[in-house]
Amino acid sequence: MEEMDLNSLKLFLEEELVLIPSELKEIQLAQKLKKQFEGQEEDEEDNIISEMGSSSQVASNGNLMEQEERAYLEKNQKLQYEGEIEKGLLIIYQGKQLDNNIREFLFKILGAISFSLKDIALVSSESLSIAQDNSIEQLDPHKVIVFGKINHTIAGLNTAFYEIITEGEREFLFADDLVAIFEDETLKRKLWKILQVFFNINK
């Protein structure tokens, strides 16, 4: 049942209603507290709605930060390579990995110039594209051979295939994709000729 105010209450009473001043103060205080309490409930409800909005915003911002962090880590991870680069030669090839016959062909070329896997760092263009921008400088190779197309700043050094390019103390040699060389005798001879100059081989 809803509480009645004093005016409504006197309609049901036959006798006059007399209030003692102290009781009147108590009633007024009770009504005041009731209004404050109802106001607090509304404020709390507003706060809850506001916090829910803030929570969703925080969650949204958190997801965005995770995506940005993941993208940053992907772009700034250490360069993955095979070999021990003992002779300071970096070889970069186009693609994610080499087929067995192309890999065998590459190591025949390396054997002809007296290099093996421990002498080089063998890197795929895919690994290079997601590595730190200064990953090549961190490896500090003396010579770099690039087979095919790569997504890296050093690609800007390429003025022509099968020509030696010097940048500071480092030498670069750009050539066709290994698959194209493997399938073309003319490109094989072209590569062998420039490798002799690149490594100062007299054969």
Order of alpha helices (4+ residues) and beta strands (2+ residues): alpha-alpha-beta-alpha-beta-alpha-alpha-beta-beta-beta-alpha-alpha
